[in-house]
Amino acid sequence: MRAHVQEIVFDCADPAALVRFWAGLLGGSPVDRSADWSYVDPPGFARLAFQRVPEGKTVKNRVHLDLEVEQPDRAAEEALRSGAARVGGIVTDEQGSFQVMKDPEGNEFCFVTG
């Protein structure tokens, strides 16, 4: 049996706010299905969904998204204006460069090249 990724779900405190952050990064129109569930269908990618949970994020994500961009520094600056936070500096090696970021609720993701 093979499975297909239907959506990637983020637990969060404010689904409506977080879906708008991610729609701003990836494109697509945010949809609020209810006060507890929002989603966006970014072009060329699986649906990202956001569900309200009572507990806050306390540790590093075990899974994160790597978002390919041409210039991680410019992408980071744009994301910062939308509420993201930078984690450390840009790392460059023979494979390319990456910048670790956190969304407004602390979920890690990376801007990557190469």
LUMDREN-498340 format. One line per 10 residues: number of its first residue (from 1); their letters; for each residue x, y, z of N, C-alpha, C. Coordinates in nm, 3 decimals, always signed. Example, Ala and Ser with C-alpha at 12.3 -4.5 7.8 and 13.67 -1.06 7.14 Angstrom:
LUMDREN-498340
1 = as = +1.319 -0.569 +0.780 +1.230 -0.450 +0.780 +1.320 -0.330 +0.780; +1.285 -0.225 +0.708 +1.367 -0.106 +0.714 +1.290 +0.003 +0.787
end
This chain:
LUMDREN-498340
1 = mrahvqeivf = +0.084 -0.119 +0.000 +0.000 +0.000 +0.000 +0.088 +0.125 +0.000; +0.052 +0.221 -0.081 +0.119 +0.351 -0.082 +0.020 +0.455 -0.036; +0.071 +0.546 +0.044 -0.014 +0.655 +0.092 +0.023 +0.783 +0.018; -0.064 +0.880 +0.024 -0.044 +1.010 -0.039 -0.063 +1.116 +0.069; +0.027 +1.213 +0.075 +0.014 +1.320 +0.173 -0.106 +1.406 +0.133; -0.208 +1.408 +0.216 -0.326 +1.490 +0.191 -0.307 +1.630 +0.246; -0.253 +1.638 +0.367 -0.228 +1.768 +0.429 -0.128 +1.750 +0.542; -0.065 +1.860 +0.577 +0.026 +1.865 +0.691 -0.042 +1.954 +0.794; -0.060 +1.903 +0.915 -0.137 +1.972 +1.018 -0.045 +2.024 +1.128; -0.061 +2.152 +1.159 +0.012 +2.216 +1.268 -0.083 +2.235 +1.385
11 = dcadpaalvr = -0.044 +2.193 +1.504 -0.116 +2.229 +1.625 -0.078 +2.373 +1.659; -0.174 +2.453 +1.704 -0.145 +2.593 +1.731 -0.249 +2.654 +1.824; -0.224 +2.777 +1.866 -0.317 +2.851 +1.951 -0.414 +2.935 +1.870; -0.371 +2.985 +1.753 -0.453 +3.077 +1.673 -0.450 +3.037 +1.526; -0.535 +2.942 +1.487 -0.533 +2.894 +1.348 -0.551 +3.004 +1.244; -0.641 +3.097 +1.269 -0.668 +3.203 +1.170 -0.546 +3.290 +1.146; -0.472 +3.322 +1.250 -0.352 +3.404 +1.233 -0.241 +3.325 +1.166; -0.222 +3.200 +1.208 -0.111 +3.122 +1.154 -0.131 +3.087 +1.007; -0.254 +3.058 +0.967 -0.278 +3.026 +0.826 -0.246 +3.147 +0.739; -0.271 +3.267 +0.788 -0.240 +3.386 +0.709 -0.090 +3.408 +0.696
21 = fwagllggsp = -0.015 +3.376 +0.799 +0.131 +3.384 +0.791 +0.181 +3.290 +0.681; +0.138 +3.163 +0.686 +0.187 +3.064 +0.590 +0.136 +3.091 +0.449; +0.015 +3.140 +0.435 -0.035 +3.177 +0.303 +0.049 +3.290 +0.245; +0.094 +3.382 +0.331 +0.181 +3.489 +0.285 +0.315 +3.438 +0.237; +0.368 +3.334 +0.299 +0.496 +3.276 +0.257 +0.484 +3.193 +0.130; +0.379 +3.112 +0.122 +0.371 +3.010 +0.018 +0.269 +3.038 -0.091; +0.181 +3.134 -0.070 +0.073 +3.159 -0.164 -0.050 +3.080 -0.127; -0.156 +3.106 -0.198 -0.284 +3.041 -0.168 -0.370 +3.132 -0.083; -0.497 +3.098 -0.076 -0.593 +3.178 +0.000 -0.627 +3.108 +0.131; -0.611 +3.177 +0.243 -0.645 +3.115 +0.371 -0.795 +3.090 +0.383
31 = vdrsadwsyv = -0.829 +2.977 +0.443 -0.968 +2.939 +0.465 -0.986 +2.909 +0.614; -1.084 +2.973 +0.676 -1.118 +2.945 +0.815 -1.241 +2.857 +0.815; -1.222 +2.727 +0.839 -1.334 +2.634 +0.840 -1.417 +2.652 +0.967; -1.347 +2.686 +1.076 -1.412 +2.714 +1.205 -1.311 +2.794 +1.287; -1.348 +2.831 +1.408 -1.254 +2.902 +1.495 -1.137 +2.813 +1.534; -1.154 +2.681 +1.520 -1.051 +2.585 +1.562 -0.975 +2.521 +1.447; -1.007 +2.556 +1.322 -0.945 +2.487 +1.209 -0.939 +2.580 +1.088; -0.818 +2.602 +1.037 -0.798 +2.682 +0.916 -0.702 +2.606 +0.825; -0.703 +2.640 +0.696 -0.611 +2.574 +0.604 -0.581 +2.664 +0.486; -0.474 +2.628 +0.415 -0.436 +2.694 +0.290 -0.386 +2.585 +0.195
41 = dppgfarlaf = -0.416 +2.602 +0.066 -0.368 +2.512 -0.038 -0.263 +2.587 -0.120; -0.136 +2.583 -0.077 -0.032 +2.654 -0.152 -0.015 +2.592 -0.292; +0.007 +2.672 -0.394 +0.027 +2.618 -0.528 +0.142 +2.516 -0.531; +0.116 +2.400 -0.586 +0.220 +2.299 -0.604 +0.263 +2.229 -0.477; +0.181 +2.236 -0.371 +0.221 +2.176 -0.243 +0.098 +2.118 -0.174; +0.121 +2.030 -0.079 +0.011 +1.973 +0.000 -0.056 +2.082 +0.083; -0.181 +2.061 +0.114 -0.254 +2.153 +0.202 -0.184 +2.163 +0.337; -0.177 +2.284 +0.391 -0.132 +2.306 +0.528 -0.254 +2.342 +0.611; -0.275 +2.269 +0.719 -0.390 +2.292 +0.805 -0.342 +2.329 +0.945; -0.424 +2.403 +1.015 -0.388 +2.455 +1.147 -0.505 +2.430 +1.242
51 = qrvpegktvk = -0.478 +2.353 +1.348 -0.585 +2.320 +1.442 -0.551 +2.372 +1.580; -0.652 +2.431 +1.644 -0.634 +2.485 +1.779 -0.618 +2.371 +1.879; -0.519 +2.384 +1.964 -0.498 +2.291 +2.075 -0.478 +2.373 +2.203; -0.507 +2.316 +2.319 -0.498 +2.393 +2.443 -0.356 +2.417 +2.492; -0.265 +2.327 +2.461 -0.128 +2.340 +2.513 -0.041 +2.419 +2.415; +0.059 +2.486 +2.470 +0.153 +2.560 +2.387 +0.269 +2.473 +2.343; +0.345 +2.521 +2.246 +0.464 +2.452 +2.197 +0.574 +2.467 +2.302; +0.640 +2.357 +2.335 +0.742 +2.363 +2.440 +0.880 +2.315 +2.396; +0.890 +2.238 +2.289 +1.019 +2.186 +2.244 +1.034 +2.203 +2.093; +1.154 +2.176 +2.045 +1.182 +2.186 +1.901 +1.096 +2.086 +1.824
61 = nrvhldleve = +1.051 +2.129 +1.704 +0.977 +2.038 +1.616 +1.062 +1.917 +1.581; +0.999 +1.802 +1.568 +1.069 +1.683 +1.520 +1.069 +1.679 +1.368; +0.978 +1.752 +1.305 +0.968 +1.762 +1.159 +0.953 +1.910 +1.127; +1.016 +1.954 +1.018 +0.999 +2.094 +0.976 +1.001 +2.101 +0.823; +0.956 +2.213 +0.770 +0.955 +2.234 +0.625 +1.082 +2.307 +0.583; +1.142 +2.263 +0.473 +1.250 +2.335 +0.407 +1.189 +2.401 +0.285; +1.199 +2.534 +0.279 +1.139 +2.611 +0.170 +1.251 +2.663 +0.081; +1.251 +2.618 -0.044 +1.357 +2.660 -0.138 +1.332 +2.803 -0.183; +1.435 +2.885 -0.172 +1.432 +3.026 -0.214 +1.562 +3.058 -0.285; +1.563 +3.168 -0.360 +1.686 +3.208 -0.427 +1.784 +3.272 -0.330
71 = qpdraaeeal = +1.733 +3.352 -0.236 +1.819 +3.423 -0.142 +1.762 +3.412 -0.001; +1.820 +3.324 +0.082 +1.767 +3.305 +0.217 +1.763 +3.433 +0.300; +1.861 +3.522 +0.282 +1.862 +3.644 +0.361 +1.743 +3.733 +0.327; +1.711 +3.747 +0.199 +1.594 +3.828 +0.159 +1.464 +3.763 +0.202; +1.455 +3.631 +0.188 +1.334 +3.560 +0.232 +1.316 +3.577 +0.382; +1.425 +3.570 +0.457 +1.418 +3.586 +0.603 +1.370 +3.726 +0.639; +1.420 +3.826 +0.572 +1.378 +3.964 +0.601 +1.229 +3.982 +0.576; +1.179 +3.926 +0.469 +1.036 +3.935 +0.439 +0.954 +3.861 +0.544; +0.999 +3.743 +0.583 +0.927 +3.665 +0.683 +0.929 +3.736 +0.819; +1.038 +3.802 +0.852 +1.046 +3.877 +0.978 +0.938 +3.985 +0.983
81 = rsgaarvggi = +0.915 +4.051 +0.872 +0.810 +4.155 +0.866 +0.670 +4.096 +0.885; +0.656 +3.966 +0.861 +0.527 +3.900 +0.876 +0.510 +3.832 +1.011; +0.610 +3.843 +1.098 +0.598 +3.786 +1.231 +0.687 +3.668 +1.262; +0.772 +3.628 +1.169 +0.866 +3.518 +1.193 +0.982 +3.566 +1.279; +1.061 +3.471 +1.325 +1.184 +3.501 +1.399 +1.298 +3.422 +1.337; +1.414 +3.484 +1.334 +1.534 +3.418 +1.282 +1.598 +3.339 +1.396; +1.653 +3.221 +1.364 +1.726 +3.140 +1.461 +1.868 +3.128 +1.411; +1.960 +3.198 +1.474 +2.100 +3.195 +1.430 +2.117 +3.266 +1.297; +2.231 +3.239 +1.234 +2.264 +3.302 +1.107 +2.253 +3.204 +0.992; +2.281 +3.253 +0.874 +2.278 +3.168 +0.754 +2.397 +3.072 +0.760
91 = vtdeqgsfqv = +2.371 +2.947 +0.731 +2.473 +2.842 +0.726 +2.497 +2.808 +0.580; +2.622 +2.807 +0.538 +2.656 +2.774 +0.400 +2.760 +2.663 +0.399; +2.738 +2.564 +0.313 +2.836 +2.457 +0.294 +2.838 +2.421 +0.146; +2.901 +2.311 +0.110 +2.912 +2.273 -0.031 +2.778 +2.237 -0.094; +2.676 +2.213 -0.015 +2.544 +2.177 -0.067 +2.454 +2.299 -0.090; +2.489 +2.414 -0.033 +2.405 +2.533 -0.046 +2.402 +2.610 +0.085; +2.294 +2.685 +0.105 +2.278 +2.766 +0.226 +2.141 +2.742 +0.286; +2.130 +2.767 +0.419 +1.999 +2.763 +0.482 +1.995 +2.860 +0.599; +1.874 +2.907 +0.626 +1.846 +2.995 +0.739 +1.732 +2.934 +0.818; +1.757 +2.901 +0.944 +1.651 +2.848 +1.030 +1.564 +2.965 +1.076
101 = mkdpegnefc = +1.432 +2.942 +1.074 +1.334 +3.044 +1.113 +1.231 +2.979 +1.205; +1.151 +3.064 +1.271 +1.034 +3.019 +1.347 +0.915 +3.102 +1.302; +0.800 +3.035 +1.286 +0.679 +3.109 +1.253 +0.629 +3.181 +1.380; +0.521 +3.257 +1.373 +0.476 +3.334 +1.489 +0.443 +3.251 +1.614; +0.421 +3.122 +1.598 +0.395 +3.037 +1.715 +0.514 +2.949 +1.751; +0.629 +2.973 +1.688 +0.751 +2.902 +1.725 +0.781 +2.776 +1.648; +0.703 +2.744 +1.546 +0.730 +2.624 +1.464 +0.848 +2.653 +1.372; +0.950 +2.569 +1.378 +1.069 +2.588 +1.297 +1.045 +2.554 +1.151; +1.114 +2.628 +1.065 +1.120 +2.598 +0.922 +1.251 +2.658 +0.872; +1.293 +2.620 +0.751 +1.418 +2.671 +0.696 +1.396 +2.726 +0.556
111 = fvtg = +1.465 +2.835 +0.525 +1.480 +2.881 +0.389 +1.609 +2.819 +0.339; +1.604 +2.751 +0.223 +1.720 +2.679 +0.173 +1.750 +2.713 +0.027; +1.876 +2.698 -0.011 +1.919 +2.704 -0.151 +1.996 +2.577 -0.181; +2.021 +2.554 -0.309 +2.105 +2.441 -0.348 +2.026 +2.320 -0.361
end
